[in-house]
Amino acid sequence: AQKVTQAQTEISVVEKEDVTLDCVYETRDTTYYLFWYKQPPSGELVFLIRRNSFDEQNEISGRYSWNFQKSTSSFNFTITASQVVDSAVYFCALSEEAGRRALTFGSGTRLQVQP
Amino acid sequence: GAGVSQSPRYKVAKRGQDVALRCDPISGHVSLFWYQQALGQGPEFLTYFQNEAQLDKSGLPSDRFFAERPEGSVSTLKIQRTQQEDSAVYLCASSLITPHEQYFGPGTRLTVT
């Protein structure tokens, strides 16, 4: 069975600090996909990134970067120079190629960026 | 273009009432998913459609929950004889085809009193 663990329930930082959100996953499939979503106070889930299990290259998009390590089954998300607008709940999710096509979400990490 | 829309945004139902929640996916998206999100939790899968075919309904919590997508576009999630434990946000998501990224609607917040 697939599982996603986000051990950090809540993180509070001051604006301009860097912050890393951890995500550890479990799956039996050799082909799978990892996602990060942002859920701001408005409630709508916003897609941030998708990675497949064969692509371990780290990715950077502006202030956001993602570190995928199959050896430790982790897919961590770093926000550089955080801003108040980054305050939200962030979810890591997994879907399998052969198994259930739906997303299995972690429990989320609430990030609060203080001015 | 337009994103995923859901209606109503809020629904209050008395215990025992039936409710119907609507989802309009992004035009051309083949896959449609329903999730349930309890307060402070991540979304949990309910059911999945590919066009009009319901390929997976393993996440539906009881036989009081029923979903359909008769023409492969709009979908309706129906809950019969609502119970207090059904109170949650119901999210709809669509994707071009799995396993592409899923785009979520704003959700319907259901409160059962």
Interface residues (C-beta under 8 A of the other chain):
Chain A: V4 Y33 F35 Y37 S42 G43 E44 L45 V46 F47 R50 N52 F91 A93 S95 E97 R100 R101 A102 L103 T104 F105 G106 S107 G108
Chain B: S31 F33 Y35 Q41 G42 P43 E44 F45 Y48 L55 D56 S58 G59 V89 L91 A93 T98 P99 H100 E101 Q102 Y103 F104 G105 P106 G107
